[in-house]
Amino acid sequence: MARLRAEGEVTAITYPGAGPNPAVQVHVHTTAGVPVTLCFLGRRDIRCIQVGSRILFDAVHSANRPGLAYNPRYTVLEQPS
């Protein structure tokens, strides 16, 4: 496991269907040009993040899946107008 701290723009959000293990996936294009998927386990919605939001996030990611990070800390820097 390694830490990932980056800034980027939310390009898509995938909401969970009905089921016992919800997870919201937030797809981010980072300022470094690397796509990252932030997976919020146990969540059905994240109201303050929307497509077009610019966020700063800090998360743990797996070495075998570097583009996927789980339960990140995040700060919304800017909302789309």
N, C-alpha and C positions, 0 to 999 in steps of 0.2 A: 504494500500500500504506500502511496505517495500523496503529498499534498499538492493541490492545484489552486493557484490564486490567479484570477484573470478578470478582465472586463470585456463586455461585449453587448451585442444587441440581440434581443429575443426575436427569433425568426418564426417560431411555431410553438404551440402548446398542445400536448396530447393529454386529454382527460380520461380517467379510467371508466370502464363500463361497470355494470353491476357485478359484484363479486366480493369475496371475503378479504382480498389483499389489494386495496387500492394503491395507486401510485400515479402522481402527476409527473409527466415528463416535459421539461422546458428545454427547447432546442435553442442554442446560443451560437452566434458567429462571433468569435472573439476578435479583439483588435489585432491579435497576432495572425489572424486569418485561419484559425483552426476551429472547426466545428466541434462543439461539446454538447452532450445531452446531460442535463441535470435531472436526476431522478429523486423525487420527494416521496419516500415510502410512507404509506399510511395516510396519505392526503388525497382528498377528492377535488380540492380546489385551492388555488392560491390567488386571492383576490387582488393583491397589490401588483402582481406581475401580469402584463399583457403583451401581445405581439407588438413589437416596436419599442418596448422599454429598453433602456440601457441600464445594465446591472453590473455590479462588482460582486464576485463570488469567491468563496474559499471553501474547498471541499477535499475529501479524500477520494482518490480513484485507484482502481486496480491496475497493476502493471500489464496484465493481459488484455485489458479493455480501456486504453488510455483516453478515449473520447467519451467515457461514461463516468459521471461522478454522482455520489449518493449523499442525500440530505445535507446540501451545502448551507453555509451561512451566506447571506446575501444582503446587499444594500441596493435599493433602487436609486439610481443616480438621476434618471430623467424618464419622464413618461412621454409617449407620443402625443403630438398635438392634433 
